[in-house]
Amino acid sequence: RDVDLFYFDDSDLSYEAEDAVIRRAEKHFEGLPLPVEVRNQARVHLWYPQKFGRPCPRYSNASESVSHFASKTHAVGVRYDADGQLEIMAPFGLDDIFSFRITPNRVMDNQQTHEVKGARARECWPEITVVPW
């Protein structure tokens, strides 16, 4: 459905600052087959309760936010390390991805999100197993 590009900048938590980053990024991703959704993980706690009806912790870095994604399978990120090399962030490992399995992450009450994303994935890839909440 989309590609999530997330970053962490707690120096300015205003919507305007995040929107400026989103607008700059849009220019780079025009023409891609999937939309790219850019989000500042330092701001998630500000909008999450209104959107999902439950609280969200204030994250201290992007790696922490990944560990709160609705499914362990989706909790994967890539970043550049200090030497400019790509580094995979996967707090729950990669086994679920390679096993075509979507596993819930119960660290927060994300059951509805897990089930919606699981059903959407099965529409594209029927061979995927969605582990029940």
Backbone bond lengths (Angstrom), bond angles and torsions (degrees), N, CA, C in turn:
res aa  C-N    CA-C-N  psi(-1)  N-CA   C-N-CA  omega(-1)  CA-C   N-CA-C  phi
1 R - - - 1.448 - - 1.514 111.09 -
2 D 1.348 117.84 -43.81 1.461 120.55 176.88 1.521 109.59 -158.82
3 V 1.293 115.00 174.31 1.464 122.20 175.32 1.517 106.37 -114.36
4 D 1.314 116.75 129.87 1.462 120.86 178.17 1.517 109.54 -95.14
5 L 1.306 115.31 124.44 1.461 122.07 174.13 1.519 105.77 -115.05
6 F 1.308 116.63 112.97 1.447 118.16 -177.81 1.515 110.59 -120.68
7 Y 1.300 113.45 152.84 1.458 121.74 -179.80 1.516 107.58 -142.50
8 F 1.310 116.55 170.91 1.463 120.92 -179.88 1.516 108.74 -131.00
9 D 1.326 115.12 116.29 1.466 121.30 176.85 1.521 107.51 -142.85
10 D 1.330 116.00 101.87 1.462 119.48 -179.03 1.528 112.67 -95.04
11 S 1.330 117.35 13.01 1.468 120.35 179.69 1.527 112.19 -78.16
12 D 1.324 117.73 -22.60 1.464 122.21 178.09 1.522 107.12 -150.25
13 L 1.320 116.98 106.33 1.463 121.73 -176.04 1.524 113.37 -91.99
14 S 1.310 117.21 12.48 1.461 119.85 -179.00 1.528 110.82 -73.04
15 Y 1.325 114.48 151.75 1.459 119.97 174.86 1.524 109.94 -61.09
16 E 1.324 116.10 -37.99 1.461 120.71 -177.52 1.533 111.76 -60.40
17 A 1.326 116.82 -39.95 1.471 120.36 179.16 1.528 110.48 -65.47
18 E 1.326 116.39 -44.77 1.463 119.43 178.73 1.529 110.44 -65.30
19 D 1.308 117.12 -41.67 1.457 120.98 -179.90 1.529 111.57 -61.69
20 A 1.326 116.93 -36.23 1.470 120.10 177.39 1.531 110.53 -62.90
21 V 1.329 116.98 -40.27 1.472 120.82 177.50 1.530 109.73 -66.15
22 I 1.320 116.54 -42.81 1.467 120.93 179.37 1.526 110.25 -58.94
23 R 1.310 117.03 -45.48 1.475 121.12 -178.56 1.532 111.73 -65.49
24 R 1.326 116.65 -39.19 1.477 119.21 176.77 1.526 110.33 -64.73
25 A 1.318 116.25 -41.38 1.465 120.58 -178.28 1.525 111.73 -66.57
26 E 1.327 117.03 -36.88 1.468 120.63 -178.66 1.519 112.03 -53.93
27 K 1.303 116.80 -37.35 1.470 120.94 -179.07 1.530 111.51 -63.14
28 H 1.323 116.37 -32.10 1.465 120.81 -177.49 1.529 112.82 -81.48
29 F 1.328 116.69 -21.91 1.458 119.87 -173.52 1.520 114.05 -109.12
30 E 1.323 117.38 7.37 1.462 120.36 177.30 1.524 109.56 -59.30
31 G 1.314 115.84 138.55 1.453 120.27 176.33 1.516 115.06 89.71
32 L 1.327 118.03 -6.06 1.463 119.32 176.91 1.526 109.58 -72.46
33 P 1.338 117.85 151.31 1.467 119.70 -177.18 1.530 114.03 -68.62
34 L 1.322 118.01 -21.71 1.462 122.11 177.62 1.519 109.21 -121.18
35 P 1.334 117.04 145.74 1.464 118.21 175.68 1.527 111.01 -68.17
36 V 1.315 116.49 149.60 1.464 122.52 177.31 1.523 107.26 -108.41
37 E 1.330 115.62 120.48 1.466 121.44 179.50 1.525 108.35 -101.33
38 V 1.317 116.07 116.72 1.462 122.36 -177.63 1.522 108.48 -100.01
39 R 1.343 117.08 129.72 1.459 121.16 179.96 1.528 110.78 -142.01
40 N 1.328 114.30 137.61 1.462 121.75 174.69 1.526 107.96 -85.99
41 Q 1.316 116.96 112.68 1.458 121.10 -177.16 1.528 112.97 -67.29
42 A 1.315 117.38 -16.60 1.468 120.89 176.07 1.525 111.31 -70.98
43 R 1.334 117.81 -16.83 1.465 122.53 -177.55 1.526 113.98 -102.55
44 V 1.313 119.13 -5.70 1.467 121.31 -172.14 1.529 111.75 -55.74
45 H 1.313 116.98 -41.10 1.469 119.89 -177.73 1.530 112.62 -62.15
46 L 1.329 117.36 -17.92 1.462 121.21 -178.69 1.531 112.72 -79.92
47 W 1.336 118.02 -35.76 1.467 120.81 -176.62 1.526 114.28 -108.43
48 Y 1.312 118.02 -20.23 1.465 121.78 -175.20 1.535 113.29 -58.31
49 P 1.335 119.41 -47.26 1.476 118.67 -178.45 1.528 113.31 -59.04
50 Q 1.313 117.49 -39.06 1.463 119.98 179.92 1.531 111.03 -69.58
51 K 1.318 116.94 -38.97 1.468 120.39 -177.90 1.528 112.34 -74.74
52 F 1.349 117.31 -39.85 1.462 120.78 -173.11 1.530 114.40 -111.82
53 G 1.329 117.92 -6.31 1.457 120.54 175.77 1.510 115.98 75.50
54 R 1.312 117.14 19.20 1.471 121.00 177.39 1.520 108.93 -150.86
55 P 1.317 116.70 157.50 1.467 119.55 -176.02 1.524 112.88 -71.21
56 C 1.301 113.75 162.34 1.462 122.35 177.68 1.521 106.87 -139.14
57 P 1.313 117.69 135.76 1.468 117.88 179.59 1.528 111.62 -67.42
58 R 1.301 115.03 157.47 1.465 120.42 173.23 1.525 106.54 -83.08
59 Y 1.311 116.04 118.79 1.459 120.33 -176.23 1.521 111.04 -80.64
60 S 1.322 115.12 151.47 1.466 120.01 178.99 1.523 112.13 -100.32
61 N 1.337 116.93 -12.00 1.463 121.38 176.72 1.531 108.67 -166.06
62 A 1.312 116.15 169.08 1.468 120.58 -177.40 1.524 111.83 -66.95
63 S 1.318 117.67 -34.08 1.464 120.28 179.36 1.524 111.19 -61.42
64 E 1.320 116.07 -39.59 1.465 119.94 178.45 1.526 110.71 -63.52
65 S 1.314 117.07 -40.35 1.467 119.74 -178.75 1.527 111.40 -63.27
66 V 1.318 117.73 -37.72 1.465 121.61 179.43 1.528 110.49 -59.08
67 S 1.316 117.12 -36.18 1.464 120.68 -177.68 1.527 112.59 -71.44
68 H 1.338 117.67 -5.09 1.462 121.89 177.69 1.533 112.62 -108.03
69 F 1.321 118.36 5.96 1.461 120.47 178.52 1.533 109.35 -61.17
70 A 1.329 117.40 155.10 1.463 122.67 -173.03 1.525 113.62 -63.15
71 S 1.312 117.34 -30.03 1.462 118.93 175.86 1.522 109.25 -127.37
72 K 1.308 114.48 145.53 1.465 120.05 178.30 1.524 110.20 -63.67
73 T 1.317 116.05 -30.14 1.459 121.38 -179.18 1.520 111.76 -64.20
74 H 1.317 116.94 -37.36 1.465 121.36 -178.99 1.519 112.38 -84.06
75 A 1.309 117.75 -6.85 1.462 121.97 -176.69 1.530 110.58 -81.39
76 V 1.311 114.81 66.33 1.463 121.82 -179.16 1.521 108.00 -136.88
77 G 1.293 115.49 133.49 1.456 120.58 176.56 1.515 109.97 -138.71
78 V 1.303 115.76 163.19 1.462 121.94 177.81 1.518 107.45 -130.87
79 R 1.315 115.91 138.11 1.465 120.76 177.90 1.523 108.62 -145.92
80 Y 1.316 114.34 168.00 1.463 119.96 173.61 1.519 108.88 -90.09
81 D 1.330 116.21 135.85 1.461 119.57 175.59 1.527 109.73 -85.71
82 A 1.320 116.83 -175.37 1.468 121.85 -176.32 1.525 112.71 -61.53
83 D 1.337 117.25 -23.95 1.465 121.59 -179.87 1.528 112.70 -95.01
84 G 1.331 116.87 5.66 1.458 120.16 179.54 1.519 114.02 81.73
85 Q 1.322 117.26 11.57 1.463 121.83 178.80 1.526 109.67 -93.92
86 L 1.322 116.46 145.56 1.456 119.88 177.10 1.521 110.28 -67.39
87 E 1.313 114.65 137.44 1.459 121.73 179.23 1.530 107.63 -128.37
88 I 1.318 116.76 130.82 1.461 121.40 178.74 1.518 108.72 -90.28
89 M 1.333 115.65 130.28 1.461 121.89 173.08 1.524 106.45 -105.59
90 A 1.299 117.42 112.50 1.463 121.82 -179.71 1.526 107.76 -143.13
91 P 1.340 117.31 84.13 1.463 119.86 -174.18 1.525 113.95 -60.51
92 F 1.318 118.26 -20.67 1.458 121.18 179.85 1.529 111.60 -110.68
93 G 1.321 116.54 10.18 1.451 121.20 -179.63 1.526 112.18 82.02
94 L 1.326 115.20 -174.55 1.465 121.77 -175.88 1.529 113.16 -115.17
95 D 1.322 117.08 0.18 1.463 120.78 -175.71 1.527 112.44 -57.05
96 D 1.336 117.52 -41.97 1.468 119.61 -179.58 1.526 111.67 -60.25
97 I 1.317 116.80 -40.89 1.466 119.98 180.00 1.526 110.34 -61.88
98 F 1.324 116.04 -49.46 1.464 120.13 -177.09 1.527 112.60 -72.70
99 S 1.331 116.64 -15.20 1.468 121.47 177.52 1.528 111.97 -97.78
100 F 1.342 117.25 4.90 1.468 122.00 -178.98 1.530 111.14 54.25
101 R 1.338 114.80 49.13 1.458 121.09 -175.62 1.531 109.08 -131.94
102 I 1.319 116.18 131.24 1.462 120.95 175.38 1.523 107.37 -105.15
103 T 1.315 115.71 115.13 1.458 123.18 -174.28 1.523 110.26 -110.72
104 P 1.339 117.85 132.50 1.460 119.24 -178.56 1.527 112.63 -67.58
105 N 1.308 114.30 150.62 1.464 122.16 173.93 1.523 105.81 -112.65
106 R 1.303 117.00 107.53 1.462 121.54 -172.55 1.528 113.69 -89.93
107 V 1.311 117.93 14.91 1.465 120.64 -179.79 1.533 110.94 -63.31
108 M 1.320 116.54 -27.92 1.467 122.56 174.09 1.529 107.18 -132.10
109 D 1.318 117.21 165.52 1.460 120.40 178.24 1.525 109.14 -80.00
110 N 1.330 115.25 81.63 1.464 122.18 -178.49 1.522 111.96 -111.78
111 Q 1.317 117.50 26.82 1.461 120.26 -175.03 1.523 112.30 -56.50
112 Q 1.318 117.26 -47.88 1.463 119.74 -177.59 1.529 111.10 -61.29
113 T 1.331 117.20 -44.83 1.466 120.89 179.58 1.523 110.40 -62.80
114 H 1.327 116.88 -43.56 1.468 121.25 178.62 1.529 110.35 -58.46
115 E 1.325 116.86 -46.11 1.462 120.18 -176.88 1.527 112.18 -68.73
116 V 1.327 117.22 -39.77 1.468 120.56 178.66 1.527 110.34 -64.58
117 K 1.331 116.18 -47.05 1.467 119.28 -179.71 1.527 111.12 -66.08
118 G 1.326 116.73 -37.19 1.456 120.06 177.72 1.519 112.04 -63.46
119 A 1.330 116.70 -44.70 1.469 120.67 178.88 1.523 110.88 -63.83
120 R 1.322 116.60 -41.07 1.473 120.23 179.23 1.534 110.41 -64.23
121 A 1.318 117.14 -40.78 1.467 120.53 178.89 1.527 110.88 -64.39
122 R 1.326 117.16 -39.18 1.470 120.41 -179.85 1.518 111.87 -66.21
123 E 1.340 117.18 -28.83 1.464 119.70 176.36 1.525 110.59 -64.12
124 C 1.321 116.42 -35.95 1.473 121.07 179.93 1.518 112.17 -84.22
125 W 1.318 116.09 -39.19 1.459 122.57 -174.54 1.526 109.13 -132.20
126 P 1.335 118.35 86.73 1.468 121.40 -176.10 1.526 113.99 -59.93
127 E 1.318 117.31 -20.01 1.468 119.96 -178.59 1.528 112.96 -76.59
128 I 1.321 117.60 -7.13 1.466 121.04 179.87 1.525 110.09 -72.77
129 T 1.316 115.77 139.51 1.460 122.33 172.00 1.518 108.00 -98.58
130 V 1.324 116.26 130.36 1.460 121.04 175.77 1.524 106.88 -106.75
131 V 1.319 116.31 112.78 1.461 121.49 179.76 1.529 107.84 -71.60
132 P 1.338 118.33 126.58 1.464 120.24 -179.73 1.529 112.04 -61.96
133 W 1.314 114.52 152.91 1.454 121.01 178.57 1.518 109.35 -62.13
